[in-house]
Amino acid sequence: MSDLFDFASGNLKVSEAYQPLADRMRPEKLEDILGQEHILGQGKPLRMLMQAGLSGSIIFWGPPGCGKTTLARVMAKHSDAEFIQLSAVTSGVKDLKVAFEQAYDLRRRLNRKTMLFVDEIHRFNKAQQDALLPHIESGTVVFVGATTENPSFEVISALLSRCQVLILKPVAVEALLNILLRAV
C-alpha cells in the first residue's frame, strides 16, 4: 500500500498519482480488510469459499462503501484468478460476450480461472442476467455480483439459485478510524 505522500517524495508513479485515494488505499490482501468479520472470520462463509479455491458464485448485498468491490478484487488476487470488472449501468450483453471469450481463452490456454465481477447487478435486465447462466454453469467464469438492492427482488431466480448471497454491513466507525490511520 502506498503512502499518501509518496508522490511528493518521487516514490509514486505518475499514473498512480491520478488514481482516487480510495483506489490507492484499497486493501490488497484478505488480512488487510477491516470490518465484515461476520463473513470473513475463521469458519465464516467467505473465508470458507476462498479456502475451497473460489469454487462458487457470490452476490454481495450491502450499502454503498461497505467493501463489495474491494472484497471481489482481493478474492481474485488471493485465488490467482483473472479479474474482469463490469458495471451493469454501462455494460450489456456485448460486453459480457467479450468477457466470456477472454475467460474461455484464459482457461483453455493457461488453465487460469476468471472472476467476472458485475457491479450493480440489479441494473441488468432479465435477458442480460440470463446471459450469465451458461457461463456460470460451465465454469467459464466465477461470478461475483454486487448490489445495494435486495437480490430476492432484483436478481432473477435462476441466477440467484446459482449464487450464495452474502450480506455486508456498513463499515463500523472503529474500522473506519483504523483505515484512516493506515492512510497517514
Beta strands, then each sheet from edge to edge (+ up, - down):
strand 1: 57-61
strand 2: 82-87
strand 3: 114-119
strand 4: 142-147
strand 5: 163-167
sheet 1: 2+ 3+ 4+ 1+ 5+
end
